[in-house]
Amino acid sequence: MRIFKITKKIEAVCRSENTRYGFRHLAELQRDGWKEIATAKCCYYNRTWERYEFESVLEGLLGNSEGVLSPYELKAFKRCIKNGLDNDPGIKRLKTISMVASLGDIFGKDQKQKNDWKSRMLKAGLEGKGLIMPDDWDQLSEDDKEKRLNGAIEQLN
C-alpha cells in the first residue's frame, strides 16, 4: 500500500492485489483521510510499464475524479502524478545520499581522499540496504574506484 498526498485534505490510497490471471492496482481518492471521493483499478497479467508503481491507476483515478474535485485540487493531483517518484521519501533519501557522496570531489585534496569520502558516505547511507562492496575493493586502482563510485552515485540520482 502507498499513499500519495495531493493536498492537506486529499490523498490517493493505492494498493495491489493478486488475481487469478495476474494482479491489479486499486486506488481510492479520500478527503480528510476517510471520505471516499472516487476509485479506479488497473488489471495486469504480468507486469506494468510505468515510471513508478501505481502511475496508471492514478491516471485513471484522476479521470474518475474530475467532477468532484475543484480546479485547484485537479491541478495538484496532476502535479502529484507527474512528480510521482519525486514525492517518494525513499527516492529523496537516495538523492540526498548521492549529493553528500558527491561532495567528496570538493572536500578531497587528491583522488584517494575523494574516493575514500565517497565510499564512506555510500556505506553510511546504504549499508544493509543493498550496498555490497567488492571483496577486492582495496586492491583496485584509484581510477577504477572513481569510475565505480561515480557510477553508483549517478544511479542514485
N, C-alpha and C positions, 0 to 999 in steps of 0.2 A: 504494500500500500504506500502511496505517496500523495502528499498534499501540496497543491500549488496555491500559494497565497496570491490573490488577484488584487484585492483592496483590503482595507482593515476589516470589512464585514463579509466579504465574499471570498470563497475558496473553492477549488475543484479537488474533490477527493477521488483518486484513481486507484483501481486495484486490478489484479489479474486473476483469472480463474481458468482451470483446466476444463476442457470439454472432451467429448468422445473423439473428436477428429483433430484436435489441436488445443488452442487456448483462445481466450478473449480478454480484451481490456474493457473495463466498465468505468464510467466516470459519472460523478454526481456533482452538480453545482449547488453549493449551500450558501445560505445567507445566515449570518450570526452563528455559524457552527452547527446548525441542526436543521434549519428550514430548507427543504429541497426545492430548488427552482427548476432544474432541468436535468435530464440524464442522457447518456449516449453509450453506445457499445460498438466495438470493432472486433470481428472474429478473424482468426488467423489459423492457417493449417500447420505451418512450421516455424516461421519467424517473421519479423517485421523489417521494414526498410526505412526506419525513422532515424532522424538525427539523435533523438533521445527517447527513452521509454515513455509511452503514453502520448506522443505527439499527435498521432492520427485521431485518437479518441477525443483529445482536447479540441481538435479542429471540428469534429462532429458536435461536440458539446457547445462550442461557440455558435454553430449554425442553429442548434436547437434552442438557444437562449436569447436570440436576437429580439424577440418580442417582450421579454421580461426584464431585460437589463437597460439601464439608462445609457445614453451615448457615451458618457464618461466611463461607465463600467465596461461597456463593449470595447472601448479603446484600450483600457487597462488589460482586459482579457487578451486582446490581440497582441499587445506588447509582451504579456506573460508567455504566450505561445511562441512568439518569435525569439524571446530570450530564454527559452526553456532550460538549457544547460547552465546558463549564467546564474539562474536562480537556485541551482543546486548547491547546498552548503559543502558537499564533498568536492565538487569541482572548484569552488572558491578556495578551499583548503589546498588543493593540489597546485593551483596557480600561485598561492602565497608561498608554498614550499619552493616552487620554481623561481620566484622572484628573489627570495632570500638566498638560494643557492647561487643565482647569477651574480650576486654581489661579490662573489669570490674574485671576479675579474677586476673589481675595483679595489678590494682590500688586499689582495695578494701582491707581493712585490715581484715574485717570479712565478714561473709556470707550476712548480711544485706546490707553493703556498696556495695558489689559486685552485689547483686540483684538490688539495687537502681540505680547503674550505668547502668546496662544492660537495665532496663526498661526505664530509661531516654533517652538512645541512640536509642532504638527502637521507642519510642514515637516521638522523634525528627525527625527521618528518615522516619517513616511510618505513622505518624498521618494524617488522612484524606485520606489515600491510602490503606485502608483495615485493619488497626490495630484497634482492639476493645478490650480494657482491660475489664476483667470480673467485674461485679458490686461488687462482694465480694473480690476483689483483696487485699484490706487492711486487710481482716480477714484471709487470707491464711497464713499458716506457711511458714517460710523462705525456708524450704526444698521443699515444693510444688511450691513456686515461682521459685526456682532454676531449678527444673525439667521443668517447663513450659517455662521459659525464654531460657534455653539451647535448648529445642525442637524447639522453634521459630527461634533461631539463626541457628540451624542446617538446618532448612528448607530454610533459605535464601541462604545457600551455594549451 
